[in-house]
Amino acid sequence: MKNENETVLFYIQDYLSNIKNIKRNSALTITTYQGTLLEFNLYLESINISLPSQINLQIVKKYIRELREKFESVTIAKKVSSIKSFLKYLYQNEHIDSTFFDTIKSPIKKKLLPLIYTEKEIVVLFSLIQNSELYDYDKKLIICIFDLLYGCGLRVSELCSILKSRIQLGKRELLILGKGNKERIVPIGMATKKNIIEYLNVRNSTSEYLLVSRKGNPINTRYVQRITKKYMSSISESSRKSPHIFRHSAATHMLDNGADLNATKEFLGHSSLSSTQIYTHVSVERLKSVYKQSHPKS
């Protein structure tokens, strides 16, 4: 009889606990890994495999072939990366005795340029909220949310986890805990400072988190995604309406207006310059588009 503490499912839960409590991965990363690995486990169960020792290269390759029938290469690459990370964990903890996972190649991801909102769309967004019929508190909260996403180039997970104690309005600085538990200091613009102060003047909560609802509950990623879709759907022509696009927009607009690439890298909290360089391509593509539309020789 199999010990339920030796099944693949048991080790998936153990692995998720590890990346949450020891590696301190973000809640979004953990949720993504969980979904991918539970799907993988369902596949294993469908072919009567429940123990880590039963997993081999052929099984994983066959699973990847099935993924190709359902998903684009970008999605498959992310799923394969999650599975390989889990298999590496199994090997390091001696639950499998082979590094066969090192031979698994992820599909080549197309390098798609990030979508952005235009500077005009950003201006229209703040005007729309300011002139809305929202409760005064909600109006100031939502303006603050979008201002921090765009003005400080934050990830949604970073936004939702801002502690009130980590914002220094006098210095116009915000201490952010980013990916991989790395801290960075983000400058706060004068307009953003003004909006934060106006929000704090109506905020009445003992929560340690900066951004809270009228009831005093910290905001979450779903709330930010919902209000982004609500407002940007009536403003932007972008094919997606995601809060992460504000971060892409901040970086692109900085480079458009002459910002140094290294300074933009530090602003975003990227670990390597290559992650930031994609925004230079966005600026070039935007320049080509403007040239094509307006130059007589285009």
C-alpha positions as CSV (number, residue, x, y, z in Angstrom):
1,M,0.0,0.0,0.0
2,K,1.3,3.4,-1.0
3,N,2.1,5.9,1.7
4,E,0.2,9.1,0.9
5,N,3.1,11.1,2.1
6,E,5.2,9.8,-0.8
7,T,2.9,10.7,-3.6
8,V,3.6,13.4,-6.3
9,L,0.7,15.4,-4.9
10,F,2.3,15.4,-1.4
11,Y,5.6,16.7,-2.8
12,I,3.9,19.3,-4.8
13,Q,2.4,20.8,-1.7
14,D,5.7,20.5,0.1
15,Y,7.4,22.3,-2.8
16,L,4.9,25.1,-2.8
17,S,5.4,25.5,0.9
18,N,9.1,25.7,0.3
19,I,9.0,28.5,-2.3
20,K,6.5,30.4,-0.2
21,N,8.2,30.2,3.2
22,I,11.9,29.8,2.4
23,K,12.4,31.3,-1.1
24,R,9.7,33.9,-0.4
25,N,8.3,33.9,-3.9
26,S,5.4,36.2,-4.6
27,A,1.8,35.1,-4.1
28,L,1.2,35.4,-7.9
29,T,4.2,33.1,-8.7
30,I,3.0,30.5,-6.1
31,T,-0.5,30.5,-7.5
32,T,0.9,30.1,-11.1
33,Y,3.1,27.2,-10.0
34,Q,0.3,25.6,-8.1
35,G,-2.0,25.6,-11.1
36,T,0.6,24.2,-13.4
37,L,1.8,21.5,-11.1
38,L,-1.7,20.3,-10.2
39,E,-2.5,20.0,-13.9
40,F,0.7,18.0,-14.3
41,N,-0.4,15.8,-11.4
42,L,-3.8,15.2,-13.0
43,Y,-2.0,14.0,-16.2
44,L,0.2,11.7,-14.1
45,E,-2.8,10.2,-12.3
46,S,-4.5,9.7,-15.7
47,I,-1.7,7.3,-16.7
48,N,-1.6,5.7,-13.3
49,I,1.5,7.4,-12.0
50,S,1.5,8.7,-8.4
51,L,5.1,8.4,-7.2
52,P,8.0,10.7,-8.1
53,S,10.2,7.7,-8.8
54,Q,7.8,6.7,-11.7
55,I,8.4,10.0,-13.6
56,N,10.8,9.8,-16.5
57,L,11.9,11.8,-19.5
58,Q,9.5,10.1,-21.9
59,I,6.5,10.9,-19.7
60,V,7.3,14.6,-19.4
61,K,8.0,14.9,-23.1
62,K,4.7,13.3,-23.9
63,Y,2.9,15.7,-21.6
64,I,4.6,18.7,-23.3
65,R,3.4,17.4,-26.6
66,E,-0.1,17.4,-25.3
67,L,0.4,21.0,-24.1
68,R,1.3,22.1,-27.6
69,E,-2.1,21.1,-28.8
70,K,-3.7,23.5,-26.3
71,F,-1.4,26.5,-25.7
72,E,0.8,29.0,-27.4
73,S,4.6,28.7,-27.0
74,V,4.9,31.4,-24.4
75,T,2.4,29.7,-22.1
76,I,4.1,26.3,-22.7
77,A,7.5,27.7,-21.8
78,K,6.2,29.0,-18.5
79,K,4.6,25.7,-17.6
80,V,7.7,23.7,-18.6
81,S,9.8,26.0,-16.5
82,S,7.6,25.4,-13.5
83,I,7.7,21.6,-14.0
84,K,11.5,21.6,-14.4
85,S,11.8,23.6,-11.2
86,F,9.7,21.1,-9.3
87,L,11.6,18.1,-10.7
88,K,14.9,19.8,-9.7
89,Y,13.5,20.1,-6.2
90,L,12.6,16.4,-6.2
91,Y,16.1,15.5,-7.3
92,Q,17.8,17.7,-4.7
93,N,15.7,16.1,-2.0
94,E,16.5,12.6,-3.3
95,H,12.9,11.7,-4.4
96,I,14.1,11.1,-8.0
97,D,17.6,9.8,-8.9
98,S,18.2,11.4,-12.3
99,T,18.6,14.9,-13.7
100,F,16.8,14.0,-16.9
101,F,14.9,17.2,-16.6
102,D,18.0,19.1,-17.6
103,T,17.6,17.7,-21.1
104,I,14.1,19.1,-21.5
105,K,14.0,22.1,-23.8
106,S,11.4,24.8,-23.5
107,P,9.8,26.0,-26.7
108,I,11.3,29.2,-28.1
109,K,9.3,32.1,-26.8
110,K,8.5,34.9,-29.3
111,K,9.8,38.2,-28.0
112,L,6.7,40.2,-28.1
113,L,7.0,43.9,-27.4
114,P,5.2,44.9,-24.3
115,L,1.9,46.8,-24.7
116,I,1.7,50.3,-23.3
117,Y,-0.8,53.0,-22.6
118,T,-0.1,56.4,-24.3
119,E,0.7,59.5,-22.2
120,K,-2.6,60.9,-23.4
121,E,-4.6,57.9,-22.2
122,I,-2.9,58.2,-18.8
123,V,-4.0,61.9,-18.6
124,V,-7.6,60.9,-19.6
125,L,-7.7,58.2,-17.0
126,F,-7.0,60.5,-14.1
127,S,-9.5,63.1,-15.4
128,L,-12.1,60.4,-15.8
129,I,-11.8,59.3,-12.2
130,Q,-11.5,62.8,-10.8
131,N,-14.8,63.7,-12.5
132,S,-16.6,60.5,-11.6
133,E,-19.4,60.2,-9.1
134,L,-17.5,57.8,-6.8
135,Y,-17.4,58.2,-3.0
136,D,-14.7,60.7,-2.2
137,Y,-12.7,58.0,-0.4
138,D,-12.9,55.5,-3.3
139,K,-11.9,58.3,-5.8
140,K,-8.8,59.2,-3.9
141,L,-7.9,55.5,-3.3
142,I,-8.2,54.6,-7.0
143,I,-6.2,57.7,-8.1
144,C,-3.5,56.7,-5.6
145,I,-3.5,53.2,-7.0
146,F,-3.0,54.2,-10.6
147,D,-0.6,57.0,-9.7
148,L,1.7,54.5,-7.8
149,L,1.4,51.9,-10.6
150,Y,2.4,54.4,-13.3
151,G,4.3,57.1,-11.4
152,C,6.5,54.6,-9.5
153,G,6.5,51.8,-12.1
154,L,5.3,49.2,-9.6
155,R,4.3,45.6,-10.1
156,V,0.8,44.8,-8.8
157,S,2.1,42.5,-6.1
158,E,4.5,45.4,-4.9
159,L,1.6,47.9,-4.9
160,C,-0.7,45.7,-2.8
161,S,2.1,45.0,-0.2
162,I,3.2,48.6,0.4
163,L,3.5,49.2,4.2
164,K,2.5,52.6,5.5
165,S,5.8,52.7,7.4
166,R,7.8,52.3,4.2
167,I,6.7,55.5,2.6
168,Q,8.7,58.7,3.4
169,L,6.8,61.7,1.9
170,G,9.4,64.2,3.3
171,K,12.1,62.5,1.3
172,R,9.7,61.6,-1.5
173,E,10.9,58.0,-1.3
174,L,9.1,54.6,-1.3
175,L,10.8,51.4,0.0
176,I,9.6,48.5,-2.1
177,L,10.0,44.8,-1.5
178,G,10.3,43.4,-5.0
179,K,10.9,40.1,-6.7
180,G,13.2,37.7,-4.9
181,N,12.7,39.6,-1.7
182,K,14.9,42.4,-3.0
183,E,14.5,45.9,-1.7
184,R,14.7,49.1,-3.7
185,I,14.0,52.7,-3.2
186,V,11.6,54.3,-5.7
187,P,11.4,58.1,-6.0
188,I,8.0,59.7,-5.7
189,G,7.0,62.6,-8.0
190,M,5.4,65.8,-6.7
191,A,2.0,65.0,-8.3
192,T,2.1,61.5,-6.8
193,K,3.0,62.9,-3.4
194,K,0.1,65.2,-3.6
195,N,-2.3,62.4,-4.4
196,I,-0.9,60.2,-1.6
197,I,-1.4,63.0,0.9
198,E,-5.0,63.6,-0.3
199,Y,-5.7,59.9,0.1
200,L,-4.1,59.8,3.6
201,N,-6.2,62.7,4.7
202,V,-9.4,60.6,4.2
203,R,-7.9,57.2,5.3
204,N,-9.1,56.0,8.7
205,S,-7.6,52.6,9.3
206,T,-5.1,50.9,11.7
207,S,-3.9,48.6,8.9
208,E,-0.2,48.4,8.4
209,Y,-0.8,48.4,4.6
210,L,-1.0,51.7,2.8
211,L,-3.8,51.0,0.4
212,V,-7.0,49.8,2.0
213,S,-10.7,49.8,1.2
214,R,-13.3,52.0,3.0
215,K,-13.8,49.0,5.3
216,G,-10.1,49.0,6.1
217,N,-9.2,45.8,4.2
218,P,-6.0,45.8,2.2
219,I,-6.5,45.9,-1.6
220,N,-5.6,42.8,-3.6
221,T,-4.5,42.1,-7.1
222,R,-8.0,41.1,-8.3
223,Y,-9.4,44.5,-7.2
224,V,-6.6,46.3,-9.1
225,Q,-7.2,44.1,-12.2
226,R,-11.0,44.8,-12.0
227,I,-10.7,48.6,-11.8
228,T,-8.0,48.7,-14.5
229,K,-10.3,46.8,-16.9
230,K,-13.2,49.0,-15.9
231,Y,-11.5,52.3,-16.6
232,M,-9.1,51.5,-19.4
233,S,-11.7,49.7,-21.5
234,S,-13.3,53.0,-22.2
235,I,-10.0,54.8,-22.8
236,S,-7.4,52.6,-24.4
237,E,-7.2,50.8,-27.7
238,S,-4.7,48.3,-26.2
239,S,-5.7,44.7,-26.8
240,R,-5.3,44.0,-23.1
241,K,-6.3,46.0,-20.1
242,S,-3.8,44.9,-17.4
243,P,-2.4,46.9,-14.5
244,H,1.1,45.6,-15.4
245,I,0.8,47.7,-18.6
246,F,1.2,50.9,-16.4
247,R,4.7,49.6,-15.5
248,H,5.5,49.0,-19.2
249,S,4.2,52.5,-19.9
250,A,6.2,54.2,-17.2
251,A,9.5,52.6,-18.5
252,T,8.7,53.4,-22.1
253,H,7.7,57.0,-21.4
254,M,10.8,57.6,-19.4
255,L,13.0,56.4,-22.2
256,D,11.0,58.4,-24.7
257,N,11.7,61.5,-22.7
258,G,15.5,60.9,-22.5
259,A,15.9,58.7,-19.4
260,D,19.2,56.8,-19.0
261,L,18.8,53.0,-19.5
262,N,20.7,52.1,-16.3
263,A,18.6,54.6,-14.3
264,T,15.4,53.0,-15.7
265,K,16.7,49.6,-14.8
266,E,17.2,50.7,-11.2
267,F,13.8,52.4,-11.1
268,L,12.1,49.2,-12.2
269,G,14.2,46.9,-10.0
270,H,15.4,44.7,-12.8
271,S,18.3,42.4,-12.0
272,S,19.8,42.7,-15.5
273,L,19.9,45.3,-18.1
274,S,18.6,43.0,-20.8
275,S,15.2,43.0,-19.1
276,T,15.1,46.8,-19.4
277,Q,16.4,46.9,-23.0
278,I,13.1,45.7,-24.5
279,Y,11.6,49.1,-23.7
280,T,14.1,50.7,-26.1
281,H,12.7,48.5,-28.8
282,V,9.2,49.8,-27.9
283,S,10.4,53.4,-28.3
284,V,12.0,52.6,-31.7
285,E,8.8,50.9,-32.9
286,R,6.7,53.9,-31.7
287,L,9.1,56.2,-33.6
288,K,8.7,54.1,-36.8
289,S,4.9,54.3,-36.4
290,V,5.0,58.1,-36.0
291,Y,7.4,58.4,-38.9
292,K,5.2,56.3,-41.2
293,Q,2.1,58.3,-40.3
294,S,3.6,61.8,-40.5
295,H,6.8,62.0,-42.5
296,P,6.4,63.0,-46.2
297,K,9.2,60.6,-47.2
298,S,7.7,57.6,-45.3
